[in-house]
């Protein structure tokens, strides 16, 4: 796995801050390292359920990235468009990890010394909202509330730099909305198991922060559904994340034509520009963001995915040159 990413000894605040920055930068390398880091943290701190959710959603982001270089999309999309789409996924992935992983590491350190150190979150430009939520969790231990709070926070983290970015709106959301939201599964997140089943949920309007938070809450409910959790956990523990959809397609009981490559064989490490974040929290949280889901049916998407692959294959064979 990742080696000693957690803390084993007491240190002063300056040393701790520096250590957290180094660890975060080390594992914010690419989609693979982020996915592994989230899951390694969850393995140690099962009470932080968001870490498992983040690792599963990060797997999906990697699969979407690799779709772009698969035989289907690489034949109908220009190299420029592929790069624009990849960088959109990558930027959102990087931003969330850059904000969230220092929070997880500060929690880990707090458990080591048995004292809350969440006042240090401001040195990582974490929202005042999350500082208060971590303090509440330390005192009351409400796992579901903390997971919901982290879902709310992560969607605000990407709202301005990604969703409201004028260049991304022009080149991605407005130029090929159907491709982005439907063909690339951007609005659907899949949770596989070792039996070839695919569960998950989707969002109809990805640019809406309300809809994305609603999706996150729904995914959390599905992931920790009592009769499904162990299946998802076993898959995550036993199947190494490569970015290729072969990670789970090898377990399905139907033929898949869309063979996607391995992420580290097709994409370089991206050096992101570090910009100081402003605190998004204005002292108010919408009540709808706190609404806890029950993982309502239908959540089994195996047949949907099979049909989606057939549709994609037919579309590609029709040579959709208008997508360039």
N, C-alpha and C positions, 0 to 999 in steps of 0.2 A: 504494500500500500504506500502511504505517503511518508512514512517515517515519523520522527518526533516533531509533530507540528504543534503540540500542546506544551503546557508549562509544567515544570517540575520543581521550581524553586522560587523563593520570594525575591522581588527586585524592586527598585525604586520606580517612581512614576515615569521619569524620563527614559529609563532603560526599557520599561514595559512598552511605552508608546513606540519607541524605535523598533523593538522586537516585533510588535504587531504589524507595523508597516512593512517590515522585511518579509514576514511570513505571508501577509496578504499579497504583496507584489509577486512573491515566488509562485503562489498557486493561482494567481489571476493571469496565468500565461495564455491559456486557451480553453476551449470548451471542455476538453477532456480533463484537464487538471482541476477545473472548477467543480465539475461533476463529482470527481473523486474526493475532493476536499470537503464538499458538503456532506457526502455520505460517511466519510471518515469521522466527521464531527458527530453525526447522528449516531454512529456506532458507539461512541463514547458517552453521549448525552441524549439518551432516548426521550428525555423529557422535553427536548427542544424539537417538537414535531416538524416545525417549518423547515428544518435542515433536510429532512427526508423529502418533503415536498419540493424543495429547491433542487435537490439532486435529480429528482424525476423529471421536473420541468426542464432542467438543464440538458438532460438526455434528449428530450424532444427537440430542443433548440439545435443540438448537434446533428440530429437526424435531418432536420430541415436544411441546415447548412450543406450537408452532403448531398441532399436531393438535387441541389443546384448543379452539381458536377456529375450527376448520374447520367446514364445514356439517354434518358427521356428529355430532361430539361436542357442539357448541354447542346442538344441538337436543334432546339428551337429558340434559345435565348442567346443574345450576343454576350460576348465576354464582359463588356462594360456593364450590362444589366445584371449578370451573375455577380459581379463584384459589388455592385450597389446593394443588392439583396443580402449578400453575405455580410457586408459591413454593417447593415442594419441589425441583423441578428447578433453579430459579434459585439456591437456597441452596447446594445441593451444588456446582453449577457455580462459584459465587463463592468458596466456601471452598477448593476445590482450587486455583484460580488464585491466590488470595491467598497460599497457602503455596508453590506451585511456581514462580511466575514470579520471585520474588526469587532463588530458587536458580539459575534459568537466567541471570539477569542477573549474578549474582556469578561464575558460570562464564565468561560472556562477558568480564567485566572481567579476570578472572584470565588469560585468553588474551591480552588486550591488553598486560598488564605482564609476562607470562610468569612468573607466580608465583601459587600457590594462595592464595585469600583466603577459604576456607571457614570459617575461625574466626568470620567475621562473620555466619554463618547464625543464630547464637543471637539476634541483634538482631531477627530476623524470626520468632522462636519456632519455627524449623524444628527437627524432631526431631534428637536426638543421633545416631540411626540414620543419617539422611541426611548429616549432617556427615561421619561416618566413610566412608560410601559414596562421597561426592564425592572424598574424599582418596584412596580406593582407585582410583577411576577416573582421577584425575589421574596416579597413579603407574603403573597397569597398562593403562589404556585399554580395559577390558572393557565394550563397548557394551551387550551383552545383559544383563550383570549390573546395570548402572546402570538400564536400562529396567525390569527386574524390580523393582529396589529402589524406583523411583519409583512403580510400580504398587502395591506393598505399602504405601508411605507414603500415597498419595492415598486409599486405601480406609480407612486408619485415621483420616485427617483428617475424613472425613464420618461415621464410625461413631457417635460420641457426639452431635454436634449435629444429625444428620439421622436416621440409622437408629434410634438409641436415644432420640430426642426423644419424650417422652410425647404431646405434642400432635399430632405428625406420625403417630405410631403409631395414635392414635385416629382422626384425620381422614382418613388416607390408607391406610396398610397394612391396618388392620383393617376399615375401613368398606367399601372396594370392592377387595378383593384381586384379584379376577378381572379387573376393568377395568384396574387399575393394572399388573398383570404381563403381561396378554395383549393386550387390545384396544389399549392405548397403546404397545405395542412396548417397554415399559420394560425388559424383560428381553432384548431383542434389539438388537444393534448392526449396522448395515448399512454396507458399504463399496461404493459404486457405482463403475462405470467409464463411459467415454464410449460404450460399445457397448450400454448398457442392461442390463448384468449387475449383479446384486447379490450380494455375498458377505458373510459375517459369521458370528456365533455368538450364542448366547443363554445365559441362566442360569436355572435352575429355582427358585432361592430367593434373591432379591435381598437379603434382610435378613441373609444369612449372609456374613460377611467372607471366609471361606474360599472360598465360591462366587464372590464378586465378584473376588477376586484370581485365581482359576482362570480366570474369564472374561477378565480383563485379559491374562493370559499367553497365552491362546488367541488373542485378537484380535491381539496383537503378532506371534504366529507367522504368522497369516494375512496381516497387513498387509505384512510383510517377506518373504513367500514369494517366492522368486526369479522365478517365472513370472507373478506378479501385481503385485508392487510398482510397476513402472513404470506399469501401468494405473491404479492408485489415485493415484499421484503426479500423473499427467497430469490426472486429474479434479480433484484438489485445486488444482492450479495454474491450471487454465483456467475452472473454474466458481466464480463468486462465491457465497459462502454468504449466503443471505437468511433462512433459517429455514423457508422453504416446501419441502415435499417435491417441488414442481415442479422444484427444483434437479436432481433426478435422474430424476423421473418422465417428463420430456420426452424422455429417451433410451430409455425402455422400449418394448417392442414390443407392449404390451397397453394397453387403455383403462383409465384410472384414474378412479374416481368421487370419490375423496376429495381435493378441491382445498383445500390448506391455504394460509392467508395468509402474508404477509411479516411477520417478527417485529417490526420497528421500526414497523410500521403498526398494531399491535394491543397492544403492551405498553410501559408506561413504564419508565424507569430506576428500579431499586429501590435505596433507601438501606439498606444492611445495617448491623446493629449489630456493631461490632468488639469481639470478646471475646478476651482473652488466652488462647491455647491452652496446655494442659499437654502436656508431652512424653509421647507415648503409648508410647515405647519402654522396655521393662523389661529389656533385655539379652538377649532371646531371640527368635528368629525360627523359626517352624514350618518344618520341612523341606519340607512340601507347598507352601509359598508360593514356594519356589525352583525348583519343578519346571518345566522348560522344555518348552513344547508344540511340536508339529511342524505345527500347522495341519491337523489330520486332516480328511478328508472325513466327512460332507458339509458343505461350506462355501458352496456355490452356493445362494443363497436366492431366486433370481428367481421361481421357480414358487411357492415358499412365500408370497412377498409378494403375488403375484397372487391366490392363493387367500384370503389374509388380507383383501385388499380386498373380495373378493366376500362373504366372511362378514360383514364389517363393514356392507356395504351392506344385506344381508338383515336383520341385527339392527336397524339403524336403521329400516327400513321396518316392522318389527314394533312400533315405538314402545315401547321399553323404559322405561316410566315409573318402574319400580322403581329405576332408577339415581339418581333425584333424592333 
